[in-house]
Amino acid sequence: MQATGTLSVRVYTSQAQIPLEGATVVVAEPGEEGKWKLLSIQCTNSSGKINTIQIDTPVLAESTSPSGLPGDGAPCALCSVWAEQPGYAMLQVENVQVFPGVETVQNMELIPLPQGLCSLQQRDERDIPVQNL
C-alpha cells in the first residue's frame, strides 16, 4: 500500500532571495540497479517556483524504523532535486525527504558564475542526511 506526499521547489539567487524564472528543475528518485526514476522536469515561473509534485511514500502506519532507508521501514521517500539556470552554478540536493500527507518545501539558492563558465563546469552538491526521528 502506498501513500503520497508533495514536494514544492523554489529557486532563487542571493540572500535577498530573488526568484529565478525559467530555471530547469529535475526531480528523480533512486530506482533499481543504480538507475534513476524521473519524477518531474519543469521550469520555474516568475516566482521561482514549479508546480507541486506528488510523490509516493510509505504508509505512515507501516513505518517501523525512524532511521531506516526507504524499503526498510523508513517513514519517508527520498528523492534528488537538481536546479540549473544559465549563468549560475547548478545545485544538486540529495536525499530530500518526503513524508506522507506533508508538503516538503525545498529551497534552492543558485550562485552566479564568473563570466565564461557554464553550469556544467561548476556545480554545488548537498546531501541531506536521513533524520533520526
N, C-alpha and C positions, 0 to 999 in steps of 0.2 A: 504494500500500500504506500502511496506517495502523498505528500502534502506539497504546498507551494509557498515560496517566499518571494519577495520582489526586490529588485536592485535598481537604484537610481544612480546615475553618474553625472557629476558636474565638473566641467573642465574650465579652468581659469588660469590667469597668469598674474604674477606679482602679489605682494602682501595685501594690495588693495582688492584682490580677488576680482579682477576684470575678466568678465566672461569671454571665452574664445568661441566664436561662431565658426562652423564649418570644420571643426576638428573631427577626425575619424576616431571612433571608439569601437574596439573589438572586445567582446566578452566570450570567453570559452571556458570549458571545464575539462579536467583530465578525463581521457577516455581509456579504452582498452589498449594494451601493448604500447603505452607511452605516447599514443596519439591524442590530439585534442579534439573535443567535440565543440563545434562552433555554435554558440547560442544567439549571437547578435552582432551585426555590423551596422552602425548608424553614424550619422554626422550630427554634431551638436547644433542647436538652434541659437537664436540671438541671445539667449540667457545662458549659453554654455551647457545646456542640458540635453540629454537624449530621452526618448520615450522609456518609461519604466518597463523593465523586463521581468517576466515571471520565470522562476527557476524552481525545478523540482527539488524538494528537500525531504529528508527523512521525517516520518511522522513523529511528533514530539513524544507521544506515549511509548514509542519503541526505542527511544534513546536509552542506552544502557551504560554509556561511558562518557563522562563530561570532557575527557581529554583524548578520546579516541579519534580515529580518522574516519571519513565517510566510508560506509560499508562495514565498519567495526563498531556500530552502535553510537556514532557521533550524533550530536543534536543538530548539526548543520550540514549544508552542502558547501563545497569550496569551489571557487572559480577564479579566473585570472582576468584582469582588465588591462587593456593597452589603450593609450591615447596618443595621437600624433597630429601635429599641425606643422605645415612648412614654416621654417624659421625658428622652431622650438625643439628642444630635446624630447625625444619620445619617452614616455613614462610607462613602465610596466609594473603593475601591482599584483603580486602572487598571493594566493590563499585568502581571498576575500570571503568572509563567512556570511552565508545567507541562511537565516533561521526561518522555520515555518511560521506563517502568519505575521511576519515582521517585514517592514521595508528597511533595507540596508541602503545607506547613502554613502557612496564612495566619491570623495572629493579628489580631483586630480589637478595639481598645480604644475603647469608646464613652464620650463625655464627657457628664456630666449637664448638662441645660439649666436656665437660670434659670426659675423658676416663670412660667407664662403663655406660654412659647414652645413651638412644636411642631417636630418634627424636620425638617419641610419648610421651615421658615423659616431654619434654620441647619444646615449640613452641612459635613463635612470631606472634602476630596478629596486623595488621594495618588496620585502616579504613580510607578511603579517603572520606571526606565529599563532598557532591554534591556542585559543584561550582555554585555560583550565577552569571550567565552570564549576 
